[in-house]
Amino acid sequence: MSRFYKKPEITALADADLPEVLSLLDTTATFMANEFDIKAYRVCNGPADPDLEYCNCSHYVYVGLGTYDLPQEYKAFRIGPFYLAQFTGWNQDKDNPVLYIQHDVKGRKHVDTFRISMAGIQHKQAAAHP
């Protein structure tokens, strides 16, 4: 009898960060490159200053990569922390995808760029926005 017709199994995952990340996900950005797909997840770390009355979360961005081939290859990265992070888009280049993340640095908005490949993620220094 196939295992799909038996009672479902529940498996605890060993990575201690995974349950916290899954419970705190609040935003997702996805992109389909030529050789792999990218899923970026913004995770709130909680308020940076609990005495403030408005949302002032710091964030990490978790990036998951997966190939289209069988067997699939998966990689994961964590970027941050950022203060008030927002995904602002992709460069739309399927050969060299770049993710843009806007965040606050001492009261000014900055945009960091992250070139993503299966070999890793390269960061380009933030540029200030007026």
N, CA, C and O atoms as a MOPAC input file, in Angstrom:
PM7 MOZYME 1SCF
protein

 N      0.83900 1    -1.17200 1     0.00000 1
 C      0.00000 1     0.00000 1     0.00000 1
 C      0.89100 1     1.24500 1     0.00000 1
 O      1.85700 1     1.31800 1     0.76000 1
 N      0.57400 1     2.20100 1    -0.83300 1
 C      1.34000 1     3.43700 1    -0.93800 1
 C      1.25500 1     4.23600 1     0.35800 1
 O      0.23800 1     4.20200 1     1.05100 1
 N      2.32200 1     4.95100 1     0.67700 1
 C      2.32400 1     5.76000 1     1.89300 1
 C      1.33300 1     6.91800 1     1.79400 1
 O      0.97300 1     7.50400 1     2.81500 1
 N      0.88800 1     7.25800 1     0.59000 1
 C     -0.06700 1     8.33800 1     0.41900 1
 C     -1.46400 1     7.95300 1     0.90200 1
 O     -2.30800 1     8.82500 1     1.10900 1
 N     -1.71100 1     6.68200 1     1.07900 1
 C     -3.02800 1     6.22000 1     1.51100 1
 C     -3.05300 1     5.84500 1     2.98700 1
 O     -4.08200 1     5.41800 1     3.51100 1
 N     -1.92200 1     6.00600 1     3.64800 1
 C     -1.85200 1     5.72100 1     5.07800 1
 C     -2.10000 1     7.01300 1     5.86200 1
 O     -2.27800 1     8.08300 1     5.27800 1
 N     -2.10800 1     6.89800 1     7.15200 1
 C     -2.28400 1     8.05800 1     8.02400 1
 C     -1.11900 1     9.03100 1     7.79000 1
 O      0.03200 1     8.59900 1     7.73100 1
 N     -1.39500 1    10.33300 1     7.65700 1
 C     -0.31300 1    11.30800 1     7.43500 1
 C      0.66400 1    11.33000 1     8.60200 1
 O      0.26900 1    11.21800 1     9.76300 1
 N      1.93400 1    11.47400 1     8.27700 1
 C      2.96700 1    11.56000 1     9.29200 1
 C      3.25100 1    13.01700 1     9.60300 1
 O      3.16800 1    13.87100 1     8.72000 1
 N      3.58100 1    13.30300 1    10.83800 1
 C      3.97400 1    14.64500 1    11.25400 1
 C      5.44000 1    14.57400 1    11.64800 1
 O      5.83300 1    13.76100 1    12.48600 1
 N      6.24800 1    15.44000 1    11.03100 1
 C      7.68100 1    15.43000 1    11.27400 1
 C      8.10800 1    16.78700 1    11.79700 1
 O      7.84900 1    17.80400 1    11.15400 1
 N      8.75100 1    16.82200 1    12.94400 1
 C      9.30600 1    18.07100 1    13.46500 1
 C     10.57500 1    18.38900 1    12.68100 1
 O     11.42600 1    17.51900 1    12.49600 1
 N     10.70200 1    19.61800 1    12.22400 1
 C     11.87500 1    20.02900 1    11.46000 1
 C     12.97100 1    20.47000 1    12.41400 1
 O     12.70800 1    21.17100 1    13.39100 1
 N     14.19800 1    20.05900 1    12.13100 1
 C     15.30600 1    20.26800 1    13.04800 1
 C     15.79700 1    21.70600 1    13.11000 1
 O     16.31200 1    22.12200 1    14.14800 1
 N     15.66000 1    22.47500 1    12.04800 1
 C     16.17700 1    23.83600 1    12.02400 1
 C     15.38600 1    24.70100 1    13.00300 1
 O     14.19200 1    24.93000 1    12.80900 1
 N     16.04900 1    25.17800 1    14.04600 1
 C     15.37200 1    25.92600 1    15.11400 1
 C     14.80700 1    27.25400 1    14.61500 1
 O     13.83000 1    27.73900 1    15.18500 1
 N     15.37800 1    27.85700 1    13.58100 1
 C     14.88200 1    29.13500 1    13.07200 1
 C     13.61000 1    28.99100 1    12.25000 1
 O     12.82100 1    29.93300 1    12.16600 1
 N     13.40000 1    27.83400 1    11.64700 1
 C     12.29400 1    27.67000 1    10.71100 1
 C     10.91500 1    27.93100 1    11.32600 1
 O     10.13600 1    28.66600 1    10.72100 1
 N     10.57100 1    27.38000 1    12.47900 1
 C      9.24700 1    27.65700 1    13.03900 1
 C      9.00900 1    29.14300 1    13.29800 1
 O      7.91300 1    29.64900 1    13.05700 1
 N     10.03600 1    29.84300 1    13.79000 1
 C      9.89000 1    31.27200 1    14.04500 1
 C      9.68900 1    32.02900 1    12.74700 1
 O      8.82200 1    32.89900 1    12.66600 1
 N     10.47100 1    31.71200 1    11.73700 1
 C     10.35600 1    32.38500 1    10.44800 1
 C      8.96800 1    32.17400 1     9.85700 1
 O      8.33500 1    33.13100 1     9.41200 1
 N      8.49200 1    30.94700 1     9.84600 1
 C      7.18300 1    30.66000 1     9.26000 1
 C      6.06000 1    31.38600 1     9.98800 1
 O      5.09300 1    31.81500 1     9.35800 1
 N      6.17300 1    31.53000 1    11.30000 1
 C      5.10500 1    32.17100 1    12.05300 1
 C      5.11500 1    33.68800 1    11.91800 1
 O      4.10400 1    34.33100 1    12.20100 1
 N      6.22800 1    34.27500 1    11.49400 1
 C      6.33900 1    35.72400 1    11.41900 1
 C      6.33800 1    36.28300 1    10.00200 1
 O      6.46300 1    37.49500 1     9.82800 1
 N      6.20200 1    35.43300 1     8.98100 1
 C      6.19100 1    35.91200 1     7.59300 1
 C      5.07300 1    36.92400 1     7.38700 1
 O      3.94000 1    36.69400 1     7.80900 1
 N      5.39100 1    38.05600 1     6.73300 1
 C      4.31400 1    38.99700 1     6.46100 1
 C      4.28900 1    39.50900 1     5.03000 1
 O      3.29000 1    40.10100 1     4.62200 1
 N      5.33400 1    39.31100 1     4.25900 1
 C      5.35900 1    39.76900 1     2.87200 1
 C      6.22000 1    38.81400 1     2.05400 1
 O      7.23100 1    38.30500 1     2.53700 1
 N      5.81000 1    38.57500 1     0.81000 1
 C      6.56300 1    37.70500 1    -0.08400 1
 C      6.78000 1    38.39300 1    -1.42300 1
 O      5.88600 1    39.06700 1    -1.93500 1
 N      7.96700 1    38.22200 1    -1.98500 1
 C      8.27300 1    38.68200 1    -3.33800 1
 C      8.84300 1    37.48900 1    -4.09400 1
 O      9.73100 1    36.80500 1    -3.58600 1
 N      8.35000 1    37.23000 1    -5.29400 1
 C      8.82100 1    36.08100 1    -6.07100 1
 C      9.31600 1    36.52400 1    -7.43500 1
 O      8.89400 1    37.55200 1    -7.96500 1
 N     10.23000 1    35.72200 1    -8.00100 1
 C     10.76200 1    36.00700 1    -9.33800 1
 C     11.17500 1    34.68400 1    -9.97300 1
 O     11.75200 1    33.82300 1    -9.31000 1
 N     10.87900 1    34.52900 1   -11.25300 1
 C     11.25200 1    33.32800 1   -11.99700 1
 C     12.42200 1    33.67500 1   -12.91500 1
 O     12.22700 1    34.29400 1   -13.96200 1
 N     13.62800 1    33.28200 1   -12.53000 1
 C     14.80200 1    33.48000 1   -13.37200 1
 C     14.84700 1    32.35900 1   -14.40700 1
 O     14.01200 1    31.45500 1   -14.39300 1
 N     15.82800 1    32.42800 1   -15.30300 1
 C     15.93000 1    31.40100 1   -16.35100 1
 C     16.26000 1    30.02400 1   -15.79100 1
 O     15.71700 1    29.02300 1   -16.25800 1
 N     17.13600 1    29.95800 1   -14.80400 1
 C     17.61600 1    28.67500 1   -14.30400 1
 C     17.06200 1    28.29300 1   -12.92900 1
 O     17.24600 1    27.15600 1   -12.49700 1
 N     16.39100 1    29.21400 1   -12.23300 1
 C     15.90300 1    28.95000 1   -10.88400 1
 C     14.80100 1    29.94500 1   -10.53400 1
 O     14.61200 1    30.95600 1   -11.21000 1
 N     14.07800 1    29.62800 1    -9.45800 1
 C     13.06600 1    30.56600 1    -8.97500 1
 C     13.50700 1    31.11600 1    -7.62000 1
 O     14.26700 1    30.48000 1    -6.89100 1
 N     13.01200 1    32.31700 1    -7.30200 1
 C     13.40200 1    33.01500 1    -6.09000 1
 C     12.14000 1    33.37200 1    -5.31700 1
 O     11.16200 1    33.85900 1    -5.88400 1
 N     12.18100 1    33.12400 1    -4.02200 1
 C     11.11600 1    33.56800 1    -3.13300 1
 C     11.78200 1    34.31900 1    -1.99000 1
 O     12.62400 1    33.76400 1    -1.28500 1
 N     11.40600 1    35.57800 1    -1.80700 1
 C     11.93900 1    36.39500 1    -0.72200 1
 C     10.81800 1    36.65600 1     0.27500 1
 O      9.70900 1    37.01900 1    -0.11600 1
 N     11.10200 1    36.47500 1     1.54900 1
 C     10.11200 1    36.62100 1     2.60700 1
 C     10.59100 1    37.66700 1     3.60700 1
 O     11.70200 1    37.57100 1     4.12700 1
 N      9.76300 1    38.65300 1     3.87300 1
 C     10.08300 1    39.64800 1     4.89100 1
 C      9.53700 1    39.14200 1     6.22400 1
 O      8.37700 1    38.74000 1     6.31700 1
 N     10.38800 1    39.16600 1     7.26100 1
 C     10.00600 1    38.67400 1     8.58000 1
 C     10.25000 1    39.78000 1     9.59900 1
 O     11.36400 1    40.28800 1     9.71800 1
 N      9.20900 1    40.14800 1    10.32800 1
 C      9.31500 1    41.18500 1    11.35400 1
 C      9.98700 1    40.61400 1    12.59400 1
 O      9.60900 1    39.54800 1    13.07900 1
 N     10.97400 1    41.32200 1    13.09800 1
 C     11.67800 1    40.91400 1    14.31600 1
 C     11.02100 1    41.47900 1    15.56900 1
 O     11.51900 1    41.27400 1    16.67600 1
 N      9.90900 1    42.18700 1    15.40500 1
 C      9.26800 1    42.85200 1    16.53200 1
 C      9.66100 1    44.31000 1    16.56000 1
 O     10.51600 1    44.74700 1    15.79100 1
 N      9.04000 1    45.05900 1    17.44100 1
 C      9.29800 1    46.50400 1    17.46400 1
 C     10.71800 1    46.82700 1    17.88800 1
 O     11.25700 1    46.22800 1    18.81800 1
 N     11.31100 1    47.77900 1    17.19100 1
 C     12.64200 1    48.24300 1    17.54900 1
 C     12.56800 1    49.10900 1    18.80300 1
 O     13.50300 1    49.12800 1    19.60300 1
 N     11.44900 1    49.83000 1    18.97700 1
 C     11.23700 1    50.66500 1    20.16300 1
 C      9.80200 1    50.45300 1    20.63200 1
 O      8.88600 1    51.04800 1    20.06400 1
 N      9.58100 1    49.63000 1    21.64200 1
 C      8.22000 1    49.29400 1    22.06900 1
 C      7.43900 1    50.47600 1    22.63000 1
 O      6.21900 1    50.38500 1    22.76800 1
 N      8.11000 1    51.59200 1    22.95900 1
 C      7.40600 1    52.75800 1    23.49600 1
 C      6.72900 1    53.59800 1    22.41600 1
 O      5.88500 1    54.43600 1    22.73100 1
 N      7.08500 1    53.38700 1    21.15000 1
 C      6.45200 1    54.13900 1    20.06600 1
 C      5.08300 1    53.55100 1    19.76300 1
 O      4.88500 1    52.34300 1    19.89600 1
 N      4.13500 1    54.39400 1    19.35500 1
 C      2.76300 1    53.95400 1    19.11300 1
 C      2.52600 1    53.47500 1    17.68400 1
 O      1.43900 1    52.98200 1    17.38500 1
 N      3.49900 1    53.60300 1    16.79900 1
 C      3.33500 1    53.15300 1    15.42000 1
 C      4.28500 1    51.99700 1    15.14600 1
 O      5.21900 1    51.74600 1    15.90600 1
 N      4.02900 1    51.29800 1    14.04600 1
 C      4.85200 1    50.14400 1    13.68400 1
 C      6.27700 1    50.59800 1    13.38100 1
 O      6.49200 1    51.46600 1    12.53400 1
 N      7.20800 1    50.03200 1    14.04800 1
 C      8.61200 1    50.37900 1    13.83700 1
 C      9.47400 1    49.12400 1    13.84400 1
 O     10.51600 1    49.06700 1    14.49700 1
 N      9.02200 1    48.13000 1    13.11000 1
 C      9.68100 1    46.82000 1    13.09400 1
 C     11.02400 1    46.84500 1    12.38700 1
 O     11.22400 1    47.55400 1    11.40000 1
 N     11.92900 1    46.05400 1    12.92000 1
 C     13.10900 1    45.70500 1    12.14500 1
 C     12.77000 1    44.39600 1    11.44200 1
 O     11.92600 1    43.63100 1    11.90900 1
 N     13.42900 1    44.14700 1    10.32500 1
 C     13.10800 1    42.97700 1     9.51100 1
 C     14.37100 1    42.25000 1     9.07100 1
 O     15.43400 1    42.84800 1     8.90500 1
 N     14.22100 1    40.95400 1     8.89000 1
 C     15.15600 1    40.15600 1     8.10500 1
 C     14.42700 1    39.77300 1     6.83600 1
 O     13.19900 1    39.69000 1     6.81400 1
 N     15.18500 1    39.54100 1     5.78300 1
 C     14.62500 1    39.01700 1     4.54100 1
 C     15.25000 1    37.64600 1     4.32800 1
 O     16.47200 1    37.51200 1     4.26400 1
 N     14.40600 1    36.63700 1     4.22000 1
 C     14.84600 1    35.27400 1     3.94100 1
 C     14.62200 1    35.01400 1     2.45800 1
 O     13.53400 1    35.25600 1     1.93600 1
 N     15.65400 1    34.52000 1     1.78300 1
 C     15.59800 1    34.26600 1     0.34700 1
 C     15.77000 1    32.77200 1     0.11300 1
 O     16.76000 1    32.17500 1     0.53600 1
 N     14.79300 1    32.17400 1    -0.56800 1
 C     14.85800 1    30.76500 1    -0.92200 1
 C     15.00300 1    30.60900 1    -2.42400 1
 O     14.28900 1    31.25000 1    -3.19400 1
 N     15.93000 1    29.75500 1    -2.83900 1
 C     16.16900 1    29.50400 1    -4.25700 1
 C     15.90300 1    28.03800 1    -4.55300 1
 O     16.22700 1    27.16900 1    -3.74300 1
 N     15.32100 1    27.76200 1    -5.69700 1
 C     15.09200 1    26.38900 1    -6.11000 1
 C     15.26200 1    26.25100 1    -7.60800 1
 O     14.86500 1    27.13400 1    -8.36800 1
 N     15.85200 1    25.14400 1    -8.03400 1
 C     16.04000 1    24.89700 1    -9.46500 1
 C     14.81100 1    24.20400 1   -10.03500 1
 O     13.98500 1    23.66300 1    -9.30000 1
 N     14.70900 1    24.23200 1   -11.35200 1
 C     13.58600 1    23.61000 1   -12.04500 1
 C     13.86200 1    22.14800 1   -12.40100 1
 O     12.93900 1    21.40400 1   -12.73300 1
 N     15.12600 1    21.73900 1   -12.33200 1
 C     15.51600 1    20.40000 1   -12.76900 1
 C     15.24100 1    19.36700 1   -11.68000 1
 O     15.09300 1    19.69600 1   -10.50300 1
 N     15.17800 1    18.11800 1   -12.10800 1
 C     15.07800 1    17.02100 1   -11.15600 1
 C     16.43500 1    16.35400 1   -11.07200 1
 O     16.98100 1    16.04400 1   -12.13100 1
 N     17.02000 1    16.10600 1    -9.94000 1
 C     16.49400 1    16.50900 1    -8.64600 1
 C     16.69800 1    18.00100 1    -8.42100 1
 O     17.67600 1    18.59000 1    -8.88300 1
 N     15.76600 1    18.58700 1    -7.71300 1
 C     15.85400 1    20.01500 1    -7.46000 1
 C     16.93100 1    20.32300 1    -6.43800 1
 O     17.21800 1    19.52400 1    -5.54600 1
 N     17.51500 1    21.49200 1    -6.58900 1
 C     18.50300 1    21.98800 1    -5.62900 1
 C     17.89100 1    23.19100 1    -4.92900 1
 O     17.27700 1    24.04000 1    -5.57500 1
 N     18.05500 1    23.27000 1    -3.61200 1
 C     17.50600 1    24.37100 1    -2.83900 1
 C     18.61400 1    25.04600 1    -2.05000 1
 O     19.54000 1    24.39500 1    -1.56600 1
 N     18.50400 1    26.36200 1    -1.92800 1
 C     19.42200 1    27.13600 1    -1.09400 1
 C     18.61000 1    28.19200 1    -0.37700 1
 O     17.56800 1    28.62600 1    -0.86900 1
 N     19.09000 1    28.61000 1     0.79600 1
 C     18.40600 1    29.64700 1     1.55900 1
 C     19.43600 1    30.60800 1     2.14600 1
 O     20.54100 1    30.21400 1     2.51900 1
 N     19.04100 1    31.88400 1     2.21800 1
 C     19.89800 1    32.93600 1     2.73900 1
 C     19.06900 1    33.86700 1     3.61700 1
 O     17.86000 1    33.99700 1     3.42400 1
 N     19.71400 1    34.50800 1     4.57300 1
 C     19.07000 1    35.53800 1     5.38100 1
 C     19.82900 1    36.83800 1     5.18400 1
 O     21.05900 1    36.85900 1     5.23700 1
 N     19.09100 1    37.93200 1     4.95600 1
 C     19.67900 1    39.25200 1     4.74400 1
 C     19.11000 1    40.19300 1     5.80200 1
 O     17.91600 1    40.14500 1     6.09800 1
 N     19.94300 1    41.03200 1     6.36300 1
 C     19.45400 1    42.03100 1     7.29700 1
 C     20.28000 1    42.03500 1     8.56900 1
 O     21.33600 1    41.40500 1     8.63100 1
 N     19.81100 1    42.73500 1     9.57000 1
 C     18.47400 1    43.31300 1     9.70200 1
 C     18.34200 1    44.66300 1     9.00400 1
 O     19.32800 1    45.35600 1     8.75200 1
 N     17.10200 1    45.01000 1     8.70300 1
 C     16.72100 1    46.29000 1     8.12400 1
 C     15.71600 1    46.94100 1     9.06400 1
 O     15.05600 1    46.25600 1     9.84500 1
 N     15.60100 1    48.24000 1     8.98900 1
 C     14.57600 1    48.95600 1     9.74100 1
 C     13.49400 1    49.39600 1     8.75400 1
 O     13.78300 1    50.10700 1     7.79300 1
 N     12.26100 1    48.97900 1     8.98600 1
 C     11.10800 1    49.30100 1     8.13000 1
 C     11.35800 1    48.89200 1     6.67700 1
 O     11.21400 1    49.71100 1     5.76900 1
 N     11.72400 1    47.65700 1     6.45900 1
 C     12.03700 1    47.15500 1     5.11100 1
 C     10.78100 1    46.99200 1     4.26400 1
 O      9.72000 1    46.62400 1     4.76900 1
 N     10.91500 1    47.27100 1     2.95900 1
 C      9.85700 1    47.06300 1     1.97100 1
 C     10.49800 1    46.53300 1     0.69400 1
 O     11.55400 1    47.01300 1     0.28100 1
 N      9.85300 1    45.53400 1     0.05900 1
 C     10.30700 1    45.10000 1    -1.26100 1
 C      9.86200 1    46.15000 1    -2.26600 1
 O      8.69300 1    46.53600 1    -2.28300 1
 N     10.79000 1    46.62000 1    -3.11100 1
 C     10.41500 1    47.62900 1    -4.10700 1
 C     10.51900 1    47.10900 1    -5.53300 1
 O     10.30500 1    47.87400 1    -6.47400 1
 N     10.83900 1    45.83200 1    -5.72400 1
 C     10.78400 1    45.26800 1    -7.06300 1
 C     12.00000 1    44.47100 1    -7.45600 1
 O     12.92100 1    44.24100 1    -6.67200 1
 N     11.96100 1    44.05300 1    -8.72200 1
 C     13.00800 1    43.26200 1    -9.35000 1
 C     13.48200 1    44.00200 1   -10.59400 1
 O     12.76100 1    44.85400 1   -11.11400 1
 N     14.68600 1    43.69000 1   -11.08100 1
 C     15.19600 1    44.32900 1   -12.29400 1
 C     14.67000 1    43.69800 1   -13.57300 1
 O     14.91600 1    44.23600 1   -14.65300 1
 N     13.96700 1    42.59500 1   -13.49800 1
 C     13.34800 1    41.89000 1   -14.63400 1
 C     14.34900 1    41.24600 1   -15.58200 1
 O     13.95900 1    40.85100 1   -16.68100 1
 N     15.61900 1    41.12000 1   -15.21000 1
 C     16.62900 1    40.43500 1   -16.00600 1
 C     16.66400 1    38.97500 1   -15.55800 1
 O     17.17000 1    38.67500 1   -14.47600 1
 N     16.13500 1    38.06900 1   -16.37300 1
 C     16.01500 1    36.66500 1   -15.98000 1
 C     17.36500 1    35.94200 1   -15.90900 1
 O     17.45200 1    34.85800 1   -15.33300 1
 N     18.41900 1    36.53400 1   -16.48900 1
 C     19.74500 1    35.93800 1   -16.38800 1
 C     20.48800 1    36.41100 1   -15.14100 1
 O     21.29200 1    35.66400 1   -14.58300 1
 N     20.23000 1    37.63500 1   -14.70000 1
 C     20.90900 1    38.22900 1   -13.54300 1
 C     19.89300 1    38.95300 1   -12.66100 1
 O     19.88900 1    40.18300 1   -12.62100 1
 N     19.03800 1    38.22300 1   -11.95800 1
 C     17.99200 1    38.87700 1   -11.17100 1
 C     18.56200 1    39.70000 1   -10.01100 1
 O     19.53200 1    39.31600 1    -9.35600 1
 N     17.91800 1    40.84400 1    -9.79100 1
 C     18.28300 1    41.74600 1    -8.70100 1
 C     17.02000 1    42.10400 1    -7.93600 1
 O     16.01000 1    42.48900 1    -8.52500 1
 N     17.09000 1    41.97200 1    -6.60800 1
 C     15.99700 1    42.35400 1    -5.72200 1
 C     16.33400 1    43.70500 1    -5.10000 1
 O     17.46400 1    43.92700 1    -4.66300 1
 N     15.34900 1    44.61300 1    -5.05800 1
 C     15.50800 1    45.92400 1    -4.44600 1
 C     14.73800 1    45.95300 1    -3.12500 1
 O     13.55500 1    45.61800 1    -3.07500 1
 N     15.42600 1    46.35700 1    -2.06500 1
 C     14.80000 1    46.46700 1    -0.75200 1
 C     15.00400 1    47.88700 1    -0.23600 1
 O     16.13200 1    48.35200 1    -0.07100 1
 N     13.88800 1    48.56200 1     0.01500 1
 C     13.94000 1    49.90400 1     0.59000 1
 C     13.86200 1    49.78900 1     2.10700 1
 O     13.10800 1    48.97100 1     2.63400 1
 N     14.63500 1    50.60500 1     2.80300 1
 C     14.61900 1    50.58600 1     4.26600 1
 C     15.03000 1    51.94700 1     4.79200 1
 O     15.52500 1    52.79100 1     4.04500 1
 N     14.82400 1    52.15100 1     6.06700 1
 C     15.08300 1    53.43400 1     6.71400 1
 C     16.45100 1    53.40000 1     7.38600 1
 O     16.76600 1    52.46400 1     8.12200 1
 N     17.26500 1    54.43200 1     7.12800 1
 C     18.55000 1    54.58900 1     7.79200 1
 C     18.58100 1    55.99300 1     8.37900 1
 O     18.73600 1    56.97500 1     7.65300 1
 N     18.43400 1    56.08200 1     9.68600 1
 C     18.46500 1    57.36300 1    10.39900 1
 C     17.49100 1    58.37200 1     9.80400 1
 O     17.84500 1    59.53300 1     9.59700 1
 N     16.27300 1    57.93500 1     9.52900 1
 C     15.23800 1    58.83300 1     9.04100 1
 C     15.20700 1    59.04500 1     7.54200 1
 O     14.34100 1    59.77200 1     7.05500 1
 N     16.10700 1    58.44700 1     6.79500 1
 C     16.13200 1    58.59700 1     5.33500 1
 C     15.91600 1    57.24900 1     4.68400 1
 O     16.40800 1    56.23200 1     5.17300 1
 N     15.18300 1    57.23700 1     3.58400 1
 C     14.93100 1    55.99900 1     2.83300 1
 C     16.15100 1    55.66200 1     1.98200 1
 O     16.70800 1    56.52400 1     1.30100 1
 N     16.54800 1    54.42100 1     2.03300 1
 C     17.64100 1    53.90000 1     1.20900 1
 C     17.13200 1    52.67900 1     0.46800 1
 O     16.22500 1    51.99500 1     0.94300 1
 N     17.71200 1    52.39800 1    -0.70000 1
 C     17.39100 1    51.18600 1    -1.44300 1
 C     18.68100 1    50.40100 1    -1.64200 1
 O     19.64200 1    50.89000 1    -2.23700 1
 N     18.67900 1    49.17300 1    -1.13200 1
 C     19.79400 1    48.25600 1    -1.34800 1
 C     19.44200 1    47.33900 1    -2.50800 1
 O     18.27500 1    47.00200 1    -2.70700 1
 N     20.44700 1    46.93700 1    -3.27200 1
 C     20.23600 1    45.99700 1    -4.37000 1
 C     20.98700 1    44.70800 1    -4.05000 1
 O     22.08900 1    44.72600 1    -3.50200 1
 N     20.36000 1    43.59500 1    -4.40700 1
 C     20.91900 1    42.27900 1    -4.14100 1
 C     20.84600 1    41.43800 1    -5.41300 1
 O     19.76300 1    41.03000 1    -5.83300 1
 N     22.01200 1    41.18000 1    -6.02800 1
 C     22.09300 1    40.31200 1    -7.20800 1
 C     22.06700 1    38.87100 1    -6.71100 1
 O     22.86300 1    38.47700 1    -5.86000 1
 N     21.13500 1    38.09400 1    -7.26100 1
 C     20.89100 1    36.75200 1    -6.74700 1
 C     21.23600 1    35.71200 1    -7.80300 1
 O     20.81800 1    35.81200 1    -8.95700 1
 N     22.00700 1    34.71000 1    -7.38500 1
 C     22.32100 1    33.57400 1    -8.24500 1
 C     22.36100 1    32.33400 1    -7.35700 1
 O     22.32900 1    32.44800 1    -6.13100 1
 N     22.43200 1    31.16200 1    -7.95900 1
 C     22.53100 1    29.93500 1    -7.17100 1
 C     23.85700 1    29.87600 1    -6.40500 1
 O     23.97600 1    29.12800 1    -5.43500 1
 N     24.85100 1    30.65600 1    -6.83300 1
 C     26.13000 1    30.69500 1    -6.12400 1
 C     26.05900 1    31.54000 1    -4.85700 1
 O     26.89400 1    31.38900 1    -3.96600 1
 N     25.07500 1    32.42200 1    -4.77200 1
 C     24.94900 1    33.26600 1    -3.58900 1
 C     24.29900 1    34.59600 1    -3.91800 1
 O     23.73300 1    34.77800 1    -4.99600 1
 N     24.38900 1    35.52300 1    -2.97400 1
 C     23.78400 1    36.84500 1    -3.11500 1
 C     24.88200 1    37.88600 1    -2.95400 1
 O     25.67500 1    37.83200 1    -2.01400 1
 N     24.91800 1    38.83700 1    -3.89000 1
 C     25.87900 1    39.93300 1    -3.81600 1
 C     25.12000 1    41.21100 1    -3.48400 1
 O     24.09700 1    41.51600 1    -4.09700 1
 N     25.63700 1    41.95900 1    -2.49900 1
 C     25.00500 1    43.18900 1    -2.04700 1
 C     25.68100 1    44.39400 1    -2.67300 1
 O     26.90800 1    44.45700 1    -2.75000 1
 N     24.87600 1    45.35100 1    -3.12000 1
 C     25.39900 1    46.62500 1    -3.58000 1
 C     24.96900 1    47.66300 1    -2.56900 1
 O     23.82400 1    47.64700 1    -2.11900 1
 N     25.86400 1    48.56600 1    -2.20100 1
 C     25.60500 1    49.56000 1    -1.16200 1
 C     24.32800 1    50.34200 1    -1.42700 1
 O     23.95700 1    50.57400 1    -2.57800 1
 N     23.67600 1    50.73500 1    -0.38000 1
 C     22.41700 1    51.46000 1    -0.46500 1
 C     22.59700 1    52.83200 1    -1.09300 1
 O     23.64000 1    53.46900 1    -0.94600 1
 N     21.57000 1    53.27100 1    -1.78900 1
 C     21.51800 1    54.61900 1    -2.34800 1
 C     20.39100 1    55.37100 1    -1.63500 1
 O     19.29400 1    54.83900 1    -1.46700 1
 N     20.66300 1    56.59700 1    -1.22100 1
 C     19.65600 1    57.38500 1    -0.51700 1
 C     18.62100 1    57.93700 1    -1.49300 1
 O     18.93400 1    58.25800 1    -2.63900 1
 N     17.39300 1    58.04000 1    -1.01600 1
 C     16.32600 1    58.66700 1    -1.78500 1
 C     16.00400 1    60.00300 1    -1.14600 1
 O     15.98000 1    60.11300 1     0.07900 1
 N     15.75200 1    61.03100 1    -1.96900 1
 C     15.43000 1    62.33500 1    -1.38400 1
 C     14.13000 1    62.32700 1    -0.62700 1
 O     13.72800 1    63.35300 1    -0.08000 1

